[in-house]
Amino acid sequence: MAEVRMELTHRPRSAVLTLSGTLDLRSHATVRDGLLKAGTEAPDGLIADVSGLDFASDARLSVFALVAMRLGNWPGIPFALVARSPEKAALLRRLPMARYAPVYGDAGEAEREFGGPVRRRAVREFARTGTTALAAREFVAEVCRAWGVPDLVEDALVIVTELVENTLQHTGSCPEVRVELRHGLCTIAVADDDPHPAELRERQSTTEPGLGLKLVAQFARVWGCSGSWRGGKVVWATLSVATDLLGADAARTGRRLR
């Protein structure tokens, strides 16, 4: 199998995944999964530095368009390629995938084209105690009200309760709760250190505690489970907002509630 090496570094406004080796049909999935996992760690954008990546004759460069579309759905961040060689950059720009994953000469140029922050984001990790779920609910309610989306509180609390309780029941992790607001969508997500994907299961009886992900799926616009670069996963669910409440000022100044 062709080997592709990946190194993740962080800049103030983006994460950069540097790829080296050869992209071909066999390494396609490795590159795709690596980029998607790196996307869960990116603050405002993800950059793939392909300066040291060779493209075999059977390379499927559409992988970069796929990643761009997946990241646009969740976590809702822009994605770009960096090729420091002018010849390689020019070649990539001529390909159809560049419509979805634009190509730049360096990371700074890519970040400038990303523009202002595309989302508000609040993150908090909670210790495993008897009141973990309650503390997570209070945190989510506080954030939603501070961001001017109180109508989402009821549904958001159902979602965060189920996600946190799933983490406590099925992993040994301290749940990390993330709340994000962007382009008319509010995302409630819970990260943990367990790599096993979350599975939607039916309850065996009406007396069994918790409705789990079935309840999340009923309340959310869409939900999913994404592997993280750190080796765990993030389970997320989105709720629709009537209007884009980020606003021009918030997007420009990048205000965030911590």
C-alpha positions as CSV (number, residue, x, y, z in Angstrom):
1,M,0.0,0.0,0.0
2,A,1.2,3.5,-0.8
3,E,2.2,5.3,2.3
4,V,1.0,8.8,3.1
5,R,2.4,10.6,6.1
6,M,0.4,13.2,7.9
7,E,1.4,15.8,10.4
8,L,-1.1,18.1,12.1
9,T,-0.1,21.6,13.3
10,H,-2.1,24.5,14.6
11,R,-2.1,28.1,13.7
12,P,-4.1,30.8,15.5
13,R,-7.0,30.5,13.0
14,S,-6.6,27.2,11.3
15,A,-5.3,23.7,11.5
16,V,-2.8,22.6,8.9
17,L,-2.5,18.9,7.9
18,T,0.8,18.4,6.0
19,L,0.6,15.4,3.6
20,S,3.6,13.7,2.1
21,G,4.0,10.5,0.1
22,T,1.8,9.4,-2.7
23,L,-1.9,9.8,-3.2
24,D,-3.3,6.9,-5.2
25,L,-6.3,4.6,-5.2
26,R,-5.0,2.7,-2.2
27,S,-4.2,5.7,-0.1
28,H,-7.4,7.6,-1.0
29,A,-9.3,6.5,2.2
30,T,-6.3,7.2,4.4
31,V,-6.1,10.8,3.2
32,R,-9.9,11.3,3.4
33,D,-10.2,10.0,6.9
34,G,-7.1,11.9,8.1
35,L,-8.5,15.2,6.8
36,L,-11.9,14.6,8.3
37,K,-10.4,13.8,11.7
38,A,-8.2,16.9,11.5
39,G,-11.3,18.9,10.8
40,T,-12.7,18.2,14.3
41,E,-9.6,20.0,15.8
42,A,-9.7,23.1,13.5
43,P,-10.8,26.4,15.1
44,D,-11.9,28.3,12.0
45,G,-10.6,26.4,9.0
46,L,-8.6,23.4,7.8
47,I,-5.7,23.6,5.4
48,A,-4.2,20.6,3.6
49,D,-0.6,21.3,2.6
50,V,0.0,19.0,-0.4
51,S,3.4,20.5,-1.3
52,G,5.1,17.2,-0.5
53,L,2.3,14.9,-1.9
54,D,2.8,13.1,-5.2
55,F,-0.2,12.2,-7.3
56,A,-0.2,8.8,-8.9
57,S,-2.0,8.3,-12.3
58,D,-4.9,6.7,-10.5
59,A,-5.1,9.3,-7.8
60,R,-8.7,10.4,-7.1
61,L,-8.3,14.1,-6.4
62,S,-12.0,14.3,-5.9
63,V,-11.2,13.3,-2.4
64,F,-10.5,17.0,-1.6
65,A,-13.9,18.1,-3.0
66,L,-15.5,15.4,-0.8
67,V,-13.7,16.5,2.3
68,A,-14.7,20.2,1.6
69,M,-18.4,19.2,1.3
70,R,-18.3,17.0,4.5
71,L,-16.6,19.7,6.5
72,G,-19.1,22.3,5.2
73,N,-21.9,20.2,6.7
74,W,-20.1,19.7,10.0
75,P,-18.2,21.3,11.7
76,G,-19.0,24.0,9.2
77,I,-15.5,25.3,8.5
78,P,-13.8,26.2,5.2
79,F,-11.2,24.0,3.6
80,A,-8.3,24.8,1.3
81,L,-5.2,23.3,-0.2
82,V,-1.7,24.8,-0.1
83,A,0.9,24.0,-2.8
84,R,4.1,26.0,-2.5
85,S,5.2,25.0,-5.9
86,P,3.7,27.5,-8.5
87,E,3.5,24.7,-11.1
88,K,1.7,22.3,-8.8
89,A,-0.7,25.0,-7.6
90,A,-1.5,26.0,-11.2
91,L,-2.1,22.3,-12.1
92,L,-4.5,21.8,-9.1
93,R,-6.4,25.0,-9.9
94,R,-7.3,23.7,-13.3
95,L,-9.0,20.7,-11.9
96,P,-12.8,20.5,-11.1
97,M,-12.1,19.9,-7.4
98,A,-10.7,23.4,-7.0
99,R,-14.3,24.7,-7.1
100,Y,-14.8,23.2,-3.7
101,A,-11.2,23.2,-2.3
102,P,-9.4,26.3,-3.5
103,V,-5.7,26.2,-3.9
104,Y,-3.2,28.8,-2.4
105,G,0.5,29.3,-2.3
106,D,0.8,29.4,1.6
107,A,-1.3,29.0,4.7
108,G,-1.4,32.8,5.4
109,E,-3.0,33.4,2.0
110,A,-5.6,30.7,2.6
111,E,-6.5,32.1,6.0
112,R,-7.0,35.6,4.5
113,E,-9.4,34.2,1.9
114,F,-11.3,32.3,4.7
115,G,-12.4,35.8,5.9
116,G,-13.7,36.4,9.4
117,P,-14.7,33.6,11.8
118,V,-17.6,31.6,10.4
119,R,-19.1,30.6,13.8
120,R,-19.4,31.2,17.5
121,R,-18.0,28.4,19.6
122,A,-18.2,27.6,23.3
123,V,-16.4,24.5,24.7
124,R,-16.3,23.1,28.2
125,E,-15.1,19.8,29.7
126,F,-17.1,18.3,32.6
127,A,-15.8,15.9,35.3
128,R,-17.5,12.6,35.8
129,T,-19.8,13.2,38.8
130,G,-23.4,12.6,39.8
131,T,-24.3,16.0,38.4
132,T,-22.4,16.0,35.1
133,A,-25.5,15.9,32.9
134,L,-27.1,18.7,34.9
135,A,-24.0,20.9,34.7
136,A,-23.8,20.3,30.9
137,R,-27.5,21.3,30.6
138,E,-26.9,24.5,32.5
139,F,-23.9,25.3,30.3
140,V,-25.9,24.8,27.1
141,A,-28.8,26.8,28.3
142,E,-26.5,29.7,29.3
143,V,-24.8,29.7,25.9
144,C,-28.1,29.6,23.9
145,R,-29.6,32.4,25.9
146,A,-26.4,34.5,25.7
147,W,-26.4,34.0,21.9
148,G,-30.0,35.1,21.5
149,V,-31.5,31.7,20.6
150,P,-33.6,30.9,23.6
151,D,-36.2,29.1,21.4
152,L,-33.6,26.3,20.9
153,V,-33.0,25.7,24.6
154,E,-35.6,23.0,25.1
155,D,-34.4,20.8,22.2
156,A,-30.7,21.5,22.9
157,L,-31.1,20.3,26.4
158,V,-32.7,17.0,25.3
159,I,-29.8,16.5,22.9
160,V,-26.9,17.4,25.3
161,T,-28.5,15.2,28.0
162,E,-28.6,12.1,25.8
163,L,-25.1,12.7,24.4
164,V,-23.5,13.3,27.8
165,E,-25.2,10.3,29.3
166,N,-24.1,8.1,26.5
167,T,-20.5,9.2,27.1
168,L,-20.8,8.5,30.8
169,Q,-22.5,5.1,30.2
170,H,-20.4,3.8,27.3
171,T,-16.9,5.3,27.8
172,G,-14.6,6.2,30.7
173,S,-14.1,9.8,29.3
174,C,-14.9,13.2,30.7
175,P,-17.4,14.6,28.2
176,E,-16.3,17.7,26.4
177,V,-19.4,19.7,25.3
178,R,-19.3,22.0,22.3
179,V,-21.9,24.5,21.3
180,E,-21.5,26.2,17.9
181,L,-23.7,28.8,16.1
182,R,-23.3,29.4,12.3
183,H,-25.3,30.3,9.2
184,G,-28.7,29.5,10.8
185,L,-27.6,26.3,12.5
186,C,-26.8,25.5,16.1
187,T,-24.7,22.4,16.8
188,I,-24.6,20.6,20.1
189,A,-21.6,18.1,20.2
190,V,-19.9,16.0,22.8
191,A,-16.4,14.7,22.4
192,D,-14.8,11.8,24.2
193,D,-11.7,9.7,24.1
194,D,-13.3,6.4,23.0
195,P,-12.8,5.6,19.2
196,H,-15.8,3.3,19.0
197,P,-18.5,5.0,16.9
198,A,-21.8,5.9,18.5
199,E,-24.6,3.6,17.3
200,L,-28.3,4.2,17.2
201,R,-30.0,1.3,19.0
202,E,-33.6,0.5,19.9
203,R,-34.6,0.1,23.5
204,Q,-35.4,-3.4,24.5
205,S,-38.4,-2.3,26.7
206,T,-40.2,0.9,27.6
207,T,-38.8,0.7,31.1
208,E,-35.2,0.7,30.0
209,P,-33.6,4.1,31.0
210,G,-32.8,6.6,28.3
211,L,-33.8,6.9,24.7
212,G,-30.2,7.4,23.5
213,L,-29.5,8.5,19.9
214,K,-33.0,7.7,18.7
215,L,-34.2,10.7,20.7
216,V,-31.3,12.8,19.4
217,A,-32.3,11.8,15.8
218,Q,-35.9,12.8,16.4
219,F,-35.0,16.3,17.7
220,A,-32.1,17.1,15.5
221,R,-32.1,18.4,11.9
222,V,-29.2,16.0,11.3
223,W,-26.7,14.2,13.5
224,G,-23.5,12.2,13.1
225,C,-20.4,10.7,14.6
226,S,-17.0,11.8,13.5
227,G,-13.6,10.4,14.5
228,S,-11.2,12.9,16.0
229,W,-7.5,13.4,15.4
230,R,-6.8,12.7,19.1
231,G,-8.1,9.2,18.7
232,G,-11.6,9.6,20.2
233,K,-14.8,10.8,18.5
234,V,-17.3,13.6,18.4
235,V,-21.0,13.0,18.3
236,W,-22.9,16.0,17.1
237,A,-26.4,17.1,16.2
238,T,-27.7,20.3,14.6
239,L,-30.8,22.4,15.2
240,S,-32.2,25.0,12.7
241,V,-32.2,28.7,13.6
242,A,-34.9,30.8,12.1
243,T,-32.4,33.5,11.0
244,D,-28.7,33.7,10.9
245,L,-28.1,35.2,14.3
246,L,-24.3,35.5,13.9
247,G,-24.7,38.9,12.2
248,A,-22.2,40.8,10.3
249,D,-20.6,42.4,13.4
250,A,-20.2,39.1,15.2
251,A,-18.7,37.4,12.2
252,R,-16.3,40.3,11.6
253,T,-15.1,40.6,15.2
254,G,-15.2,36.9,16.0
255,R,-16.9,37.3,19.4
256,R,-17.0,34.0,21.3
257,L,-18.4,33.0,24.6
258,R,-15.9,30.9,26.7
